[in-house]
């Protein structure tokens, strides 16, 4: 065997690479077969080589290239095509070549028969230069078989690359693209990107590492805009190439990132939530708990793990644990309100919502997730509201709930009974109020309640069923809801008993006043006797003188004197009659008769009654009474009694302080800025102690040796009954000044109606 020179060997290797390249690139069959012929002819032992293919349209075999010779056209056609085919197949069964000598030994050889026998097989006919060079043919055949296997492997790889649904490519050792599949081309079209933009940034380094380390490198991530890819580098060592397979994991990565973000958010919520988030085994044992367990129960999450949930339950709530497990097993969720024991021993009210997590195939409960909220404050508020509701229901006062339009939306039992309404009956507030009271409520009550939150008044309530109206002390409260709407509560107290008590008290005061008048009458007896004696003495004197003049009857001048004397007798007699009339009025017990009174007349009358005693004690009573004072509304006799008490007290104070000296008492009247009539009585007495001034109006308190201590007390009660007030103050000069303030007629009318 001749040794092949290096140049010829390199040339033949190039021909083989060209053939394999055409096979890999799926070139036209004629080009591939022509490259195969050239590879065979590059062998030094091959003289001629031709490849025949079947042409169905011509029903004949033709050579692929025009350079192929007609190697077998001179042999006789004595052998049938079937026989020739069978011999060729038998020869090929033991080797991959059919020696031409064996073919030539077949009798009746015809090229046409040979070609027909090779139908569908394809024939590679090789002619060697010398018979002894058959060993070259064996090497050539072996190289062709290896080339065929390599070609089939490349075709298989190419087929796998084409069929791969994932974007894939084969690259050379330098990282340059050798081939790509349709899926990758579609991805490039879809993303409008270059291949380098989709591959990892260290693509070339990954290719080298895969070949050097002879291992696959998996899940190398790259991203372009919204597309995320995972690449796997698989080395093809015999070809020094790398198969790069990609996978679009955009949706998966997005889902995983969202899941990771959701988990981080869940952890953030769990760690910062004020509610207790816990996981439990089916028996209630704690698996885990959020940090809120420390602030709510006094346990750290580490201490909660492994703790039995039942150990935290209040004994009265333990039965709910079993109910919860049954409900979770059947329905999958359960909500309960219970008391949890704090580490320090007290109990905390919890509202817990639980949900069961089941095993996928069996459906059994494997875990329980619970969220517990501290509702202690809410429970206490509800209990407080319940107590208030019970207080409202049991209260003896009338409690009504009003809407802004004046309709009553609710009433407690006391109000239902007093107003004679049913429990569910609705009515307007104006139906149970007197007309003037409802008008006050509309004009004053709503506005003041909205401004200050409360308004109070004295009213009369009228039951719906025709019962007699009754007095009530009313308080209107204004409330504002969360959304800003207004609503009202009305609390009224039946003042019937108070009215009866006041009537009885007034009667008692009148009895005391009558008693005081009798006492005063006893004290005034000597004065009255003196007052009566003077007119009577004058009457007697004038009468005697008149008799003497009449006895003389001398001249007309005497008759004139008789006439004058008789006139004087008449005047003094009228004065005596008036004194007796006032005395009888003072002693007579009569009901109060409120009427318009002139301040000047009442003051002058009281002063005139005390004038005789004042003169005997060297006391002068001066008055300052403006002419245009408005009228007051009071009982004449009671008001005169008050002024008599004040003037007599002033006289006694002056007489005690200045027993043998002249003194003065001042009585003034004026109109104040508050539209009240003020009557002031000032003395020049000692004034008493400042700390004892207010006690002067206390019943039975007196600084007189022979006094009862009822005068000033009854006087203040009488003045307050008129709607006024009676006060005292010490003067800088040392005496006292009593101030009696009385309302005008209009205001006194309202005050008297409210105190009736």
JONOR-V230012 format. One record per backbone hydrogen bond with DSSP energy under -1.0 kcal/mol. NH is the residue of the N-H (numbers start at 1). CO is the residue of the C=O. Records with the same first field share a line. If there is no record, write none. Layout:
NH = CO, CO
This chain:
9 = 5
10 = 6
11 = 7
12 = 8
13 = 9
14 = 10
15 = 11
16 = 12
17 = 13
18 = 14
19 = 15
20 = 16
21 = 17
22 = 18
23 = 19
24 = 20
25 = 21
26 = 23
27 = 22
32 = 28
33 = 29
34 = 30
35 = 31
36 = 32
37 = 33
38 = 34
39 = 35
40 = 36
41 = 37
42 = 38
43 = 40
46 = 43
47 = 127
48 = 127
50 = 125
52 = 123
53 = 62
55 = 60
58 = 55
59 = 55
60 = 55
62 = 53
64 = 51
68 = 65
71 = 69
78 = 76
79 = 108
84 = 80
85 = 81
86 = 82
87 = 83
88 = 84
89 = 85
90 = 86
91 = 87
92 = 88
93 = 89
103 = 99
104 = 100
105 = 101
114 = 110
115 = 111
116 = 112
117 = 113
118 = 114
119 = 116
121 = 118
122 = 118
123 = 52
125 = 50
127 = 48
129 = 45
133 = 130
134 = 131
136 = 133
137 = 133
138 = 134
139 = 135
140 = 136
141 = 137
142 = 138
143 = 139
144 = 140
145 = 141
146 = 142
147 = 143
148 = 144
149 = 145
150 = 146
151 = 147
152 = 148
153 = 149
154 = 150
155 = 151
156 = 152
157 = 153
158 = 154
159 = 155
160 = 156
161 = 157
162 = 158
163 = 159
164 = 160
169 = 244
170 = 179
171 = 242
172 = 176
175 = 172
178 = 170
179 = 170
181 = 168
185 = 181
186 = 182
187 = 183
188 = 184
189 = 185
190 = 186
191 = 187
192 = 188
193 = 188
199 = 195
203 = 200
206 = 202
207 = 203
208 = 204
209 = 205
210 = 206
211 = 207
212 = 208
213 = 209
215 = 210
217 = 233
220 = 231
222 = 229
224 = 227
227 = 224
229 = 222
230 = 247
231 = 220
232 = 245
233 = 217
234 = 243
236 = 241
241 = 236
242 = 171
243 = 234
244 = 169
245 = 232
246 = 167
247 = 230
249 = 228
253 = 249
254 = 250
255 = 251
256 = 252
257 = 253
258 = 254
259 = 255
260 = 256
261 = 257
262 = 258
263 = 259
264 = 260
265 = 261
266 = 262
267 = 263
268 = 264
269 = 265
270 = 266
271 = 267
272 = 268
273 = 269
276 = 372
278 = 370
279 = 288
280 = 368
281 = 285
284 = 281
286 = 307
287 = 279
288 = 279
290 = 277
293 = 290
294 = 291
296 = 292
297 = 293
298 = 294
299 = 293
304 = 300
305 = 301
306 = 286
307 = 304
311 = 308
312 = 309
313 = 310
314 = 339
317 = 314
320 = 317
321 = 318
323 = 319
324 = 320
325 = 321
326 = 322
327 = 323
328 = 324
329 = 325
330 = 326
331 = 327
332 = 327
334 = 354
336 = 352
338 = 350
340 = 348
341 = 312
342 = 346
343 = 297
345 = 342
348 = 340
350 = 338
351 = 373
352 = 336
353 = 371
354 = 334
355 = 369
356 = 332
357 = 367
359 = 364
363 = 359
366 = 357
367 = 357
368 = 280
369 = 355
370 = 278
371 = 353
372 = 276
373 = 351
375 = 349
379 = 375
380 = 376
381 = 377
382 = 378
383 = 379
384 = 380
385 = 381
386 = 382
387 = 383
388 = 384
389 = 385
390 = 386
391 = 387
392 = 388
393 = 389
394 = 390
395 = 391
398 = 492
400 = 490
401 = 410
402 = 488
403 = 407
406 = 403
408 = 427
409 = 401
412 = 399
416 = 412
417 = 413
418 = 414
419 = 415
421 = 416
429 = 406
431 = 428
432 = 429
434 = 460
438 = 434
439 = 435
440 = 436
441 = 437
442 = 438
443 = 439
444 = 440
445 = 440
446 = 441
448 = 444
449 = 445
450 = 446
451 = 447
452 = 448
453 = 449
455 = 476
457 = 474
459 = 472
461 = 470
462 = 432
464 = 419
466 = 463
470 = 461
472 = 459
473 = 493
474 = 457
475 = 491
476 = 455
477 = 489
478 = 453
479 = 487
481 = 485
484 = 481
487 = 479
488 = 402
489 = 477
490 = 400
491 = 475
492 = 398
493 = 473
495 = 471
499 = 495
500 = 496
501 = 497
502 = 498
503 = 499
504 = 500
505 = 501
506 = 502
507 = 503
508 = 504
509 = 505
510 = 506
511 = 507
512 = 508
513 = 509
514 = 510
515 = 511
516 = 512
517 = 513
518 = 514
519 = 515
520 = 516
521 = 517
522 = 518
523 = 519
524 = 520
528 = 524
529 = 525
530 = 526
531 = 527
532 = 528
533 = 529
534 = 530
535 = 531
536 = 532
537 = 533
538 = 534
539 = 535
540 = 536
541 = 537
542 = 538
543 = 539
544 = 540
545 = 541
546 = 542
547 = 543
548 = 544
549 = 545
550 = 546
551 = 547
552 = 548
553 = 549
559 = 555
560 = 556
561 = 557
562 = 558
563 = 559
564 = 560
565 = 561
566 = 562
567 = 563
568 = 564
569 = 565
570 = 566
571 = 567
572 = 568
573 = 569
574 = 570
575 = 571
576 = 572
577 = 573
578 = 574
579 = 575
580 = 576
581 = 577
582 = 578
583 = 579
584 = 580
585 = 581
586 = 582
587 = 583
588 = 584
595 = 634
597 = 632
602 = 598
603 = 599
604 = 600
605 = 601
606 = 602
607 = 603
608 = 604
609 = 605
610 = 606
614 = 610
615 = 611
616 = 612
617 = 613
618 = 615
619 = 614
620 = 663
622 = 665
624 = 667
632 = 597
634 = 595
639 = 635
640 = 636
641 = 637
642 = 638
643 = 639
644 = 640
645 = 641
646 = 642
647 = 643
648 = 644
649 = 645
650 = 646
651 = 647
652 = 648
653 = 649
654 = 650
655 = 651
656 = 652
657 = 653
658 = 654
663 = 618
665 = 620
666 = 682
667 = 622
668 = 680
669 = 624
670 = 678
672 = 676
675 = 672
677 = 742
678 = 670
679 = 740
680 = 668
681 = 738
682 = 666
683 = 736
693 = 690
696 = 693
697 = 694
698 = 695
700 = 709
701 = 698
714 = 710
715 = 711
716 = 712
717 = 713
718 = 714
719 = 715
720 = 716
721 = 717
723 = 720
724 = 719
725 = 741
727 = 739
729 = 737
731 = 735
734 = 731
737 = 729
738 = 681
739 = 727
740 = 679
741 = 725
742 = 677
748 = 744
749 = 745
750 = 746
751 = 747
752 = 748
753 = 749
754 = 750
755 = 751
